[in-house]
Amino acid sequence: MSIQDFAALRPQLITHINAQQLPANFIDVVEQWYWPMAQHIARQRPTSTDTLLVSVNGAQGSGKTTLTSFLRLLLQSAWGLCTVDMSLDDFYLTRAERQSLAAHVHPLLETRGVPGTHDVALAVDTLACLRDCSAQQPCAIPRFNKAIDDRCPPDKWVCITEPVDIILFEGWCNHAPQSSDADLLAPMNALEASEDPQGIWRRYVNEQLQQYHGLLFHQADLLIHLAIPGFDVVQGWRQLQEDKLAASNLGAEHIMTASQLGRFIQHYERITRKCLAGLPGLADVVLSINAEHNIDGLVIKKR
């Protein structure tokens, strides 16, 4: 099935917009920016029986989750393509596992987010399972609850029971360029200077990032990068996520204050800056977002 008329999709999209508590005029964002991206993705799989893996990279708060949820809806509704969206965040190690890393490698590894704090083997196995998914061989996708900073129990995971055409895999460090040894010598920020003066943590993270490329990132058929104006906007955008968690009243004891959030995002600064500098030239699709958090450009590269 293929619906070429965007107007036919509006009722479903408006329902999704309302469910996401987005403004009514967000339908214009979907039509102007997300719809061309969905068309491009669909064209990459016109007759193939293989599952297409689309990797989505973007800094914290840039809108990766919103984008992938609408792409999934568009691809399913307009082309009848079974589309699954999943996040690198859902493959975080459990709190207990990260506490063990903190005790044996470096204390900063207790904080989720950087390479080395994910269960890469679980992510690789899940992708393989999705590529061969069916009613006879269902696939469960893990879920992580940030409000309690721990993985959800298996009975809360999402179960897929049909062949998958497209996987939308979003992650803040997907395809992040590695740092050289020389790059790692000087601290990037106050966190690295005071809590990682010898560079043990940042070298470990960089080594783990290499494994992510070799085991996980190389599988992608298409890379989408959400280009933000700079790292300085990240804290404000990430604060919006904390506000949503606070409003949900789930795991309120784990909601961060502004000062805690400021320290938290410093864990991501080095890799985020590498992504902002390197990925616009590497990505197949670049969606530009301005300081007001509005989309102001889309580049789809013909390869």
N, C-alpha and C positions, 0 to 999 in steps of 0.2 A: 504494500500500500504506500502511496505517496500523495500527500496533500501539498500542492504547490501554493495554494492560496492561504496566506497567513491569517486572513480574517476567519477562516474556518476553525482556527485553533484558539481564538480569543477567549471563548467561554472557559475552556480548561485552564488557560493561562491566568485569567482573572481569579479563578478559584484558588490557584496555587499562590498567586500574589497575596491574596487575602489571608491564606493560611500561614504565609511567611511574615505577615504583618508589615508588608511593604506598602509604600504609597500607591495610590491608584494609577498615577502616571508612570509607574514602573513598566507598564505594558509597552511604553514607547522605547524604553531601554532594551527590552527583549526583542522588539521588532527591528530596531536600528542596529544593534550590536550582536545579540546572541543568535538571532535567526541566521545571519550570514555565516557565523561560525558553525552552526548545526548543519547548514547546507554543505559546507566544506568537509566536515567530518563524514557526512553521509556519502559524499562523492568518493571518499577514500575506500569505501567498501561497497561498490556497486554490485559485484557478483561474487565476491570472495566468500568462502565458507569458513575462513579463519576468523577468530575473534580479534577485533581491532583494539589495541591498547592506546588510549589517549592520556598522556601525562599533563597535569595542570600544575604549574608552579606560580606561587605568589606569596608575598610577605604576609605576616600575620595581619588579619583585619582587612585584607585587600579585596575580599569577596569571592574567594575560590569556591566555598561551599554553596553560595547562592548561584554562582555561574554553573557549577556542575549539576545542581538540581534542576535548573531550567533546561540545560542541554539534554539531560536525560529525558525530561518530559517532551521536548521538541522531537528528539530522535525517535522516541517510541510512538508518539501521536502522529507525526507527519510521515514517517517512513516505515513504521511497524517494526523497528529494530529493537530487539530486547537489549536494553541498556542498563548497566549496573554502575552506580557511583560509589566509590569507596575512598577513604582518606588514609594517608600515611599515619595520621594521628591515632587511628584506631588500632595501630600495631605497636603502640608504646608498650614497653615492658611493664609488668605490674609494679606497684609501689615496693613490694618486697624485693623484687629483682633489682630495682634501681637502688634500693638501700644497700643491697649486697655489693653492687658496683661501687657505690660511694665508699663503702668500707674497705674494699680491696684495690680500687684503682685511683679514684679521686672523689672527694666530697661533692663536687659540683655535678657529678653524674646522677645524683638523686633527683635533680630537677629534670623533668621530661622535656623533650624537644629536639636536642641536638643529635646528630648521628652517633650511634652507640647506645641510645636509649630506646631503640625500637627492636622488636623481634623480627629481624629480616627474614629468618627462615620461615616464620609463620606467614609473612607477606608473600614470599615466593611460592609457598605451598598453596596459598589461597588463590593466587593468580593462575596457577596450574590447574587447580580444581575448577575455577570458573571457565577456563578454556575447554573443559571436558564435562561441563555440567549438563544434567538431564534429570528427569523425574526419577529415574532409577539410580542416579548418582548426584544427589543434591549437594550444594556447597553452602557452608555457613561462613558469613563474613563477620569477623570480630567487631565489637563496639567498645569504645573507651569512654568512661564518664569523667569528664574534666572537673565536674563539680565535687567529686570525691577523690579525684586524682588516682583512679585505678580502673583496671579493665572490668567490663561488665561480665557477669557470669555467662557461660555458654548458652543458657536458655534465653538470654536477651539478645543473642546474635541474630543477624538477618539471614534467613534461609532462602537460597535461590534454587528453583526446581525446574528450570527450563534452559535450553541452549542459549548462550549469551553471544550477542553479536558485537557489542561494544562495551568496553570497560573504561569508565572515566575515573582516573586515579589522581587525586589531588594531594599535594603536599608542599609545605613551605620550603623544603630544601630539595625537592625533586630536581635532579640534574645539576645541582649546585657545583660550580667549578671548585676544584681543590686549591688549597694554598700551597705555596712552595715553603721549603724549610726556612728560607730567609724571611718570608712574609710572617711566619709564626714567632719570630724572635721578639718583636716589640708588642707589648699589650695593646689591645684595640680600645679598651675602655677601663673604667675604674674597677669593674668586676674582675677582669683579667689581671689587672695590676695588683690588686689586693688579695685575691683568692686563688690566683694561678700564677704567682710570680715566676715559677720555674718553667711554665709552659707545658706541664704534664697533661693537663686537661685538654688544652687546645690541640696538642699533637695527637692525643688519643682520638679526639673527635675527627681530625683530618684523616687519620688512618682508617677509621670506620667509614668515613665518606667514600673512600676508595672502594671499599667492599660493597657499599650500596650501589655504586656505578656498575661494578662487575656482576652483581647478583640480581639487581632489581631494575635500575634505571635504563639499562641497555635494552630492556625488553620493549620499550615504548615504540610505537609506530609513528606517533605524532606528539609534538610538544607545544603546549600553549603556555605563554608567559604573561602574567599580569604585571605590567610595568608601572611602578609607583614613582612619584617625583623624588623620593629620597627616604632614607631611614628615619629622618626626624618626624615623619608623620605616623610612624608605627605605633607609638605609645597611645596616642589619642584614639586611633582606630581599634587597637586591641582593648582599650578601656570599654568600648561599646560591648565587646563580648562578655567582659566581667559584669557589666550592668545587666545584661540579659540573664546571666547565671544568677545574679542576686535577685532579679525579679521572679525567677522560677522557684525560689525558696528551696532549691535542691543543693544540699551540701554547703550551706551558707558558711560553715566554718573554714572552707577552703577558698572563699572569695578573697582576692587580693586587694589591698589598699593601693592608692596611687604610688606610694613610695615602694611598696613591694613589687608592683608591676614594673616600675622603672628599673629595678634591679633584675627582674625576671627577663625582660626583653634584651638586656645586655648579653644574655646567654646566646642570643641569635644574631647579634649585630655583625659579627665577622662574616658569617656565611651569607646573611641577607645582602650585605654590601657587595660580596662577590657575585651574587645572582643579579643584582641590579646592573652591575658593570658588564657581565659576560653573557647573560641569557638573551637579551634582545637580539643579539647577532646570531644566536644558535637556534632559537625557537622557530617553529613553522608558522605559528600564529602569535602575534603580540597585541595585547589589549592594553591601551594606555589609560591610566587613571590619574586625574589631577589632584591637587591638594585639597579640593573641596569634596573629594571622594566620588567624583562624577567621571564617567568614561568620556574621553575626548579624542579617541583614535583607535583604529583597528587596521593592522597590517596582516594580510594573509599571503604568505610567500608561495610562489609556484615553484615546485621542485621536480 
